[in-house]
Amino acid sequence: MAQRREVEFKTLDGLTLRGTLYFSSEPRGPAVIMTPGVSYAFPMPQRLRKYGFGQLLTTSLFNTTKEMFLPKVAQYLQEAGISALVYDPRTVGSSEGLPRNNIVPAQQVSDYSDALAFLKLQPRINPNRIAFWGFSFSGAIALCAAALDKRACGVVAVCPLTVWELDEKKWRGVMARCMQDRESQLNGGNTPFAIPMVNSSGQNPAGFGSGVGENELELIRESKEKIPGFEATTTLQTYWHLMSWGGPFAALRWLRGMPVLVVTPEDDRISPAHKQKELIFDAIPCELEGPGTTSGEPKKTFHLVNARGHMDVLDGDSFREVMDEQVRFLTGL
């Protein structure tokens, strides 16, 4: 019988990460490891639904927790016979780690491997059929983790983030302030400086990513009160870590031999579809899936979702189509 359980596991450097394990009814069945990335799905206000908007309003933010849109994805996979471990990244939500809300991509890559080590010990999971899954920011993290950890049997990246730069007009100033913050912590004993994910105008103050509108701002304010562990700020050092990492691109060549599914919304404005195709999918040295492929090398698949964007690819009429494609891929591993 399908069920869910709150779990925790240790990382190599001793932190405790916490999440929810959605067990499928399949004995020794496949499983995926999921983190929420940086896109946050809000319930769409009823006043907007009547104008044809979907049920969710999604925007790109840091510090999203496991409660913020992954449960419905995990439950869909669970019902299809695929178990899912959904956990809060380090420093976020219910997981340990200091400073709080300090986003370090390389550490999140490493944590996927520790999550896999934990999941392998679960008697209801087939240890040879565990895949990585990510969305937006965590889509890039999952790709990098799978490239470096061949225990994973495959990876799903839904609209993986392709833009890893700060605004050209802001990056020098942001990096200078990061160095001031380092000196303040080291020499003055001060706490890490934190900035809001979006300011009162709906823009990221460091110039990372796209902004949000008034509806999203209103919901962000409400969410701080309603969602456990959600904080609407991030450390300033997060942006230094993002710039020093630079994205998953250098690791993609190591995905050779790994089954990969890239799900791309046609109208993605945050991570444009042509960039997902050119910078990520085309850079993965795997054989394409389709007629005429005869070698035994695992396949890579590019699934384009028509008339959907970064904000709603996992919402509305496209949800079942997108999820069924993932189920087909994952059950075939």
Secondary structure, DSSP 8 states (H G I E B T S, - for coil): --EEEEEEEE-TTS-EEEEEEEE-SSTTEEEEEE--TTEEEEE--HHHHTTT--SEEEEE-S---TTSSHHHHHHHHHHTT-EEEEE--TTSTTS--SSTT---HHHHHHHHHHHHHHHHT-TTEEEEEEEEEEETHHHHHHHHHHHH-TTS--EEEES--------TTTHHHHHHHHHHHHHHHHHH-----EEESS-TTS--TT--S----HHHHHHHHHHHHHSTT--SEEETHHHHHHHHH--SGGGGGGGTTS-EEEEEETT-TTTTHHHIIIIIITTS-SEE-STT--SSS-EEEEEEETT--TTTTTSTTHHHHHHHHHHHHHHT-
